[in-house]
Amino acid sequence: MASIALVQPMTTARALRGPFDYRIPEELRERGVGVGSMLVVPFGRREMLGVVVGLSDRTDVAEDKLLAPLRALELGVPVELVALAEWVAREYCSTFARALALVLPPGAARRLSGRRRGARTSAEHVALGGTGPDAMELTAEQRAAIVPVLTALEAGRHERRLLHGVTGSGKTEIYLQAAAAALAQGRGAIVLVPEIALTPQIVTRFVERFGDTVAVLHSRLTAAQRYEQWRRLREGTARVCVGPRSAVFAPVSRLGLLVVDEEHDPAYKHEGDPRYDAREVAAERARAADAVLLLGSATPRPETVLRARTSVIARRPDGRSLPPVRVLDMREVSSGLHPETEHALAQVRAGGGKAIVLLNRRGWSNFLSCRSCGQVWSCPQCDVALVLHRAGGYVACHHCGHREVAPASCSVCASTAVARHGAGTERLAHDLTSLFDDGECPVFRLDADVVAGASGAPRAAGAAGAEPDASRAEGVARLLARFAAAERGVLVGTQMVAKGHDFPDVRLGVVLDADATLRFPDFRAEERTFALVAQLAGRVGRGGEGAVLVQTIAPQARAIAHASRHDSAGFLAAELERRRALSYPPFSQLVRIVHGADTVPAARAAALAVRERMLDALPGAGATLLGPAPLFRLRGRERQVLVLKAADRRLAAAVVGAAVHEVASGRAHAGVSFSVDVDPQ
């Protein structure tokens, strides 16, 4: 008898709990069916994909009632990934079935056949080739950083290490040499990057160094190509996997090294169920495999600093210093650009070189209002204002994707006095183009709207955690290639412009409205502000001299002051002390439960029911339960939120999972959706 977890699409509203017992016929036993085998099984009137998660001689179901699988598929899931899926389900309050869907071969749930997929990955997408250049000579700091990694690899010992290196300090070369050491031992490596399209250099360097040993898993590939890459890893013909967060589940056997590059990036948190954090999954996978977990960043998270052994690289290999950062006080400046910013941009235009200007807000204007009656144009599905996108002639909701034609007059009073408030990247790029683009100094714009496709359709904020589709990734690559090839130019965009790019001829970096993230009610606000400024500064002066200008109405803010001095150690020490005093992560565990319903009373009733069950299960000390409290309406659903702050992560997840399951399973709260987020970002 086999215990089989059925795999369901992530879009399925009702979660299958399972696992379910099935009888294994003799012919399948002879084929070696065991834990990890993928089988097509009858379930009601349907055929479904199942994964064997256990074998037993006993069952609570009558023997003559047990059904047998219909057939077995060609390749199964490694046993260690079945265990990892079970861990994900438990840690992130999800079902085993949905967690298993993360570790299956691409498209397995749709394939439902054992036919082998023979499509080869084209060079256009992955460009696998022969062996590449030899290892580069390391600096003294780089050698000191890699020695403990190599020592742990040689001993087969699990370690969690942080590579805290300034931007441009050569962290990628350390990853490459550590991966080479793992391969020399007959072990494999996984390298995670926040987003392939925004960090193409690291992918290229791994492919150049290791050739066909590398498999690249990401959404720019077709389904057949993704499956082919997965199969190469599963069969061992590829030993190194490079990809975004989902690559943490790649079937690399005898894993020796797991790298998380730019570990501070929020893209590592998955927004769908299960809402896993790839950094935490990587830590668990490395622990189970006795592998080395190597996390790299110039602006590491406080959680990582506290939990990992740290190696610091304070200098770039070429000896160049980080660019000076000047903070510009905008409290008495009425225009969008400070006079010093305008002058610096004019110098770039006149003298050559390039500039990057970051404004972490897309669109033309933040919102529209009627000057006569005061009406604000809002989303009909969400309690938020619509953002003007002038080039497309529409206003859009950045949460649900709703859009409508930009108004010429007020629908309430018919006034044509429509006011535009605030500015985003679309307007900034337009203004800079009118000032500087004379054909010799082009202005490029990089944000989610530009790379969403030719239609210019807005990208909903809810998709922020999604890995990019092919059109978006290719659009980013083309735009960045045009900027790199230009003799001079200005790149304008959201935080996308600060993510891992390596342009040696960028002389100027500008951060506008740098304190905007500080105004969010989020305990990570200062961490994100520091990272945003520091990461943008790291894109400047890599090939020579450069400077960074930071416009803000809060010039004395701690995050901005530390970033202007490139003082990551000082910021992290102060931030950890603040988190400790307030009992925030990493000194506690947060779990957020969002209850959505058609009406406020229904959402609140469900939240109160969950709260009651959680209070009964929580110990008297070491845990705090906040709420329920209202959240803004999203996609037509009223929402109420509970937040649990607890000292014990496993206890918190267990208590929340049990309470939500009990309430969601009853009829009293039918129609209510429950969303559990462990480690909310």
N, C-alpha and C positions, 0 to 999 in steps of 0.2 A: 504494500500500500504506500502511496506517495502523497505527501502533503503539498498541494500545489497552490501558489498564489496566482490569481488571475490578473492580467495586466489590462488596464483600462486607459483610454485616451485621457490626456490631461484636461480636456474640455468637458469631460463627463461631470455632471453636477453631483450625482449621487455616488458616494464612494463605496466600493466593494470592500468589505472587511476581510473575510477569509482568514487564513487559507482554507481550501476545501480538499477533502480526501477523494482520491481516485485509485482504482485498481490498476496495477501495472501488469499487462499481459506478458507472457513468457518471451515473445519475440522482441519486445522492448527491453526486457531485462538482459537479453543476450546482446543487445546493442549498447549495453553499458549505461542505460539511463540512470542518472543519479542526481544529487543536489547540483543545481545550476542548469540542468537540461531544460530545453525549451520544447514544449509540447503543445499541439493544437488539441483542445478538449471541448466536449459538448457542455454547454451551460444554458439550461433552458432550451429555447428554440434557436440559440445562436451557437456559432463556433467562436471560441476565444483563445487567445494566446495565454499560456500559463508557464510558470517557472517552478520547477521542483525545488522546494525549500526544506524538505525533510523526508526521511524514509522511516517506516515503522511496520511492525508486524501486527499492530492492533489498531482498531478504530472504533469510535462510538456509533458508526453507521452500520446497519446490517449488511453482511457480506453480499447478499444478493441485490442490494440497492446500489452498490458502488458501480459507477460508470468507468469505462476505460478511455484513455486518451485516443484520439483518432490517428495521430501520427506524430513523429518526432522531427524537429527541424535540424538542420545540418550542424550548426555550431551552438554550443551552450554558453552560459555566462560563467566566468570563473567563480569558484566557491567563495573566494575572499570578497568578491563584489556582492554576492548574495548577503554575506554577513554585513558588509558596509551598508547595503540598502536597509537592512533591518535596523542598524544603528541610526540611519537618517530618519527612518519612520518614527523611531522612539524619541530621538532628540528634538525633532521638529514637529511633533504632534500630528503626524500624518498617518496614512495607511501604508501597510507593507506593499500593497499593489502599486500605489503611486510612486513609492520610493524605488521599487524594482524597475519601473519604466525608465528611470534615469540611467540604469546600467545596461539596458538592452542594446543590441546592435541597432544602428539607425534604421528606422522604418520597419522594425520587426513586427510591431503590432498590426501594421497594414499588410505585411507580406503574407503571413499565414500559409507559407509553403516552404518546402525544403530545397527549392531550386537555388543553385549557386549563382551568385551575382558576379559576373566576370568583367564588369566595366572597369577600365583602368582610369586612374586619375590623370587628367591632361596636364601638360606642362604649363598651360595657360593659368591654371589655378594654383598649383603647388610648386612647379618648377623644380622637381627633384632631379638631382644630377649625380655626378661622381663625387669623389672625395674632394674636399675643399682645402683652404689654406691651413697651414700648421698653426699651433697655438702661439699666441703672442707673448712676448716677454712681460712678466708682471712686475709692477712696482713693489717696493718694500711693504707698503700698506696692503696691497692686494695679496702678496704672499702670506702676510700675517693673517689675513682674513680667510684664505683658503686652506691653510694647514689644518685647523681643527675639523673642517669638513672632510678632508681627505683621510684624516686619522679615524674619524667615526665611520667612514665608508669602509676602510680597511678592516676595522674591528667588527663590522656588521652590527653596529650599535645605533639605535635610534637617538637622534638629537634634533631639537628645534633651535635653529640658529637664525638670527637676524643680521642681514648685511645692510648696515646703516651707512650708505655712501652718498655723498653729494651728487647732484645730477652731473652726468658726464664723467663719473669717477671710474668707469670700467667694470661695472657690476656684471654686465653681460659676458665678458671674458671669463669671469670667475664661474658663472653658470656653465659656460662651455667646457671649461677644464674639469669642473666637478662631474659633469655628465660623461666626459671621456673616461674619467676614473671609474665611474659606475659601470660603463660598458666594458672596460678592461677586466672587470670582475665577473662578467657574464650577467650583470644585472641591468635593469631598465631604468628609464627616467621619464618623468612627466614635467613639462614646463608650462605653467599657466601665465597667461597675459590678460590684461583687462579686456582688451578688444583688438582683434587681429587688424582691423582696418586702420586703427590709430597707432599701432605699434608694429609696422611691417618690418622694421630693421632687425628686430630680434629673431623673427621667423626666418628671414633671409640668411642671417648669420648661422643659425642652426642647420639649415638646409645646406649651405655652402660647406660647413665644417664636417657634417656627418652623412650627407648624401642620402642614399636610399634607405638608410637606417632610420630616417625621420618620417613620421606620419603626421600630417597636419589635419586636425579635426576642427571644422568650423562651418558656418552656415553659407559661406560663399560657394561651397561645393554642392553639386546635385545630390539627391538622395543616393543614387548608385555610387557616386564617388565617395560619399561619406561612409557608406557600407564597406567599400573596398578598403579604405584606410583603416576602419575598425577591424576588418578581417585580417589585414596584414599585422596589426598589433596582436590580435588574438592568436594567430598562428606563429608569431615570433619572428616573422621576416622583417618587421620594423620593431625597434627597441626603444626609440625616443618618440614621445608624443608632445606636440606643441599645439596649444589651443586655448580658447577662453575657458570660463569657469566649468562648463560641462565636461571638459577634458579631464577633470579630476576623477571621472568615472571610467577612463579609458582602460581597456583590458591589457595593461602592461604586466606581464608576469615577472616575478622576482624583482620587484621594484626596489631600487636602491636609493634613488634621489627624487625628491619632489620639490620643484622650484615654484614660488609664487612671486612673480615680478610685479613691481608697483603695488605691494600688498595693501597699501592704504586705500586703493581705489574702491569706491562703493559698487562698481560693476560686479564684484565678486559675490554680491548678495542676490539670490534668485527671488523673483517676485511671485512666481506661481507656487502652487502646492506640490511638493513640500517647499517651504521658504528657507532653503538651506543657505548657509554661508560657506562658499567653496574653501575659504581659508580654514574653517573649523573642520570641514570634511577632509581636507588635505592633511590636517594634523592627525586626525583619527586614522586615516589610511596609512600614513607614514609610521605611526606608532604600531599598528598591527603588522606591518611588513618589516619592522626593524630598519626602516629607511631614514635617511636624513631629510628633514624638512628645512629648506633654505628660503627665507623670506627676504626680499630686497626692496628698499625704498629710500628715497632721500627725506621723506616725511612720514615715518612709520607711525602706526596707530599706538596710542598709549597701551592698549591691551597687549600688543605684540612686544613692546619694550619690556613690559613687566614679566611676560611669560617665556621669553626666548633669551638665549645667550647671544650677546651682541658683539659684532666686530664692526669697527668704525673705519671708514675711508674718508678722510677729511679733505683730500686734495685730488684734483684731476691728474691723470697720467702725464699730460703735456705740461703740467706745472702752472697752467693758467688759473687765475683767481676767479672766484664767482663775481659777477658784475655788481657794482654798487647799486643800492636801492635807495631812492629818494621818495619820501612820503610827502604828498602834496595835500595841504589842508583845503578842502572844498567848502568850508562853512561860509565863506564870504565870496564865493565865485558863483555867479548865476548861470553861466553857460555850461554845456556838457563837458567841454575840454578845458583844462587849466591852461593858462598862457604858456607855461613851461612845456606842457605836453604838445601844444600846437607848434612851438618852436622846435622841439626835438623831432617831431614828425617831418617838419619842413626840412630839417637838416638831412634826414634820411633820404628824402626825395631829391635833394640837391646833390648829396655826396655819394649816393649809391648805398647798397646794403638793403637790409630788410627790417621790417618791424612787425611785431605781433601785438595786437590790441585785444584784450579780453574784457568782455562785458557779459556776465553770466545771466543774461536775460534775452530771449529771442523775440522776434516780431518787430513791429514798427513802434507801436505805443502800448503801454500796459493796459489801458482801458479807455473807453470813450464815455463821455457824459454830455447831456444836453445843457447848454448854458442858460436856457430859459427856465426849464422846470426841474433840472437836476437829475433826470433819469440816467441811470448807468446801465449800459448794455450788458446783460448777464446771460450765462448759460441756462437753458431751460431744464437741463438734467442735473446740473451741479450748482452749488452755491458759490460760484466764483464769477468774476468779471471776464468778458471775452476780450481777447487780445487782437489788436489790429495787425493784419498782414497786408500792407498796402499794395505790394507788387501783384499779389493774387487777387486783390479786390474783395477780401473777405475778413470777417472777424471769426476767431476760433477759440475753443476751449482747449487748454493744454492738459486737461485731465481726462476727458472722455473722447476728444477728437471732433465734437460737434462744431460745425461751421455754418455761416450764413453770409449773404452778401453784405458788404460794408455799408452802413446806413448813410444816406445823404440827408435825411431829416429825421426828426424825432417822431416815433410812433405814438407818443402820448399827446404832444402839443403841436406837432407839425412844424416846429421850429427847425430852421436849417443851420442853426448855430451849434454844430457838433464839435465839442472840444476833445483834443487828443492829449492824454497825460502820460508822461514818462517816455522813455526811449529804450528800444532793444537793438539787437545786432543788425536788423534790417535797416533801421533808420541810421545807425552809426555808419554802416558801410556806405549808404547813400551819401551822407554828409562828407565822409572822407573822399569818396570818389569825386564829388564836385570840387573838392579842394586840391586833391593830389593826382588824380588819374588823368594824365595828359597823353597816355599811350606809352610813356616810358616808365611809369610807376603804377602798375595796376593794383587795384584793391580786390582781394579775394575774401570771400565770406564762408566760414565753416560753422554751421550749426545744424540741428536736426532737420530744419525745414529745407535747407539747401540740398541735403543729401538724401531726402526722402524720396526723390524721384522727379521726373519731369513735370508731374501734375502739381508739385508744390504742396501736396496734402500735408496738413499739420500732423505731427507725431504726438500722440497723447502722452502725458506724463506717466501714466500707468505702464507705459511700455519702456520706461527708462531702464529697467533691469533686463530687458530683452536683448539677446544677442543679435547682432545685425543681420538682416537678410542680404541676399546677393547684391541687389541694386544699390542698397545703401552703402555696403562695403566698397563696391566698385566706384561709387560716386566719390567717396572720401579719398580713395587711392588716386583717382584722376585729379582731384582738386589739389591734393598735397604735392603730386608730381608737377603740376603746373607752377605752383608756388616755388618749389625747389629749383625748377629750371629757369625761372625768371631772373633777370640780372638784378632787379630791385623790385620791391613791392611791399604791400601791407596786407597781413592776414588778420582778419577781424573774425571773432567768434566767441562762442560760449566756452565753458571749461574744456571742451573738446580740443582747443588749441594748445592746452597745457599738458596734454597727455603723451609723454614719451617721445615727442618728435626730436629729430636731430638735424637741425639746419645750421651749418657752420657759419653762415653769413648773416645771421640775425643780430643786428646791432642794438635794437631797442625793443624793450618790452613795456607794455602799459597795462595796468589793471584799473578799470573804471569801477566806481561804486564798490570798492573793495570790502566795505563793511556790511554789504547787503546780507550776507549769510549770518552775520552776528545778530540780525534782527529777528531770526527765526526762534521760536520757543523750543530749542533742541539742545540737550546737554552736549552734543557734538559740534555745536556751532563754531566754537573757537578753534577746534581741531580742523574743521573744514576750511575755515578762513585762512589759517596758517598754511595749510597744504596748498590752497589755491594760489596764494601769492608766491610761496616758495617754489612751487612747480613751474609757474610761468617764468619766474626769474631764472630757473635752470635751463630754459630754452635759449637764453641770451648769452652772447659772447663766447660761444664754443670755438669759434675760429679766429678770435681776435678780441678787440675791445668791445664793450657794450655797456648799457645802462638800463635800469628799470625804474619806471615812475609808477607810483601807487596813489591814485586819487581816492580820498576818503573824507567823510565828515567826522570820523572818529580816529584821528591820528595817534592818540595815546592808547588805543585799544591794545591789550597785551599781545594778542595774536599778530596784529600788524606790526607792532614794535619789534617783536622777536623775529618775524619774517624779514624785516628790513635789515636786520643784522646777521641774517643767515644763521640764527642761533636756535637750531633745532633742539639741542640738548637742554638749553635753558627753558624753552617752551614746554618740552615734554616733562621736565621735572616739576614745573609749576602746575601743569595740567593734571599730572598724576596726584599731586597733593590736593588739588581742588576736588578731583573725583573721589579721593579717599574721604575727604571731609563730608561730602554730600552722599557718600555710599552709592556712587554710580559705577557702571562697568569701567574697569575690570574688577572692582571690589564688590560687585553684586551682579545678579542676573536679571535681565528684564525680559518679560514676555507680554506681548500686547494681543488682546483679543478684541476683534472688531465684529459687531453684530449688525447686520444689514437687513432692513425690512422696508415694506412699502409705506409704513407709518411709523411715527416716533414712538407711540405706545407699544407697538409690537417689538421694535428693536430694544426698547428699554426693558420690557418685561423679560425678554430672553437674557439680557445682560444681568439683570437682577437674579435670575434663576441660576446662571453660571456663577455669579458672585457668591450666592448662598452655599452652593456645593463646594466651592473652593475654600471658603472660610471654615467649613466643617473639617476639611482635610489638612489645612495648614497648621503648623505648629504655632504656639503662641509667640515665640520670639524668632527673629531672623527673617521675617517676611512682612511685606507691606502691600496691601491691595488698594489701589486707587480707582475710583469711579464707581458706577458708570458715569461717563460724561459724554456730551454730544460732540460728534465730528461733523464737518460740513457735508451736506448731501452730495453724493457722488453717483453719477449714472442713474439718476432717478431713485436712488435708495437712501433712506434715512439711516443714520449710523450712530451707534453708541459704542464707546470703547472702555475696556478695563485694562489696567496695567498692573502687572505683578512685579514687585521688586523683591528678590529673594537671594539668600546667600548660596544656596545649593542649586546648581543648574539642573541636575537630574531630577531632584525632587520637584522643582518648579515645573518642568516639562511634564512630569507624571501627573501632578495635581491638575494642571490645566487640561491636559489631554483627556483625563478621566471625566472631568466636569463637563467639558464641551461635548464629549461623546454621549454622555447621559442625557444632557438637555437636547442635543440635536436629534437624538434617536426617538424622542417622545413626540406625540402628536400635538402637544400644547403649543409648540412653537414651529409648526409647519410653515414653510414659506420664508423662514428666517435663515440668512446665510451666516456662517461662522468662519472667521478668518483668524488663524493663530499665527503669530509672528514671533519666533524666538530670536533674540538678538536683533530687534528692530533697528533699521538704519535710518 
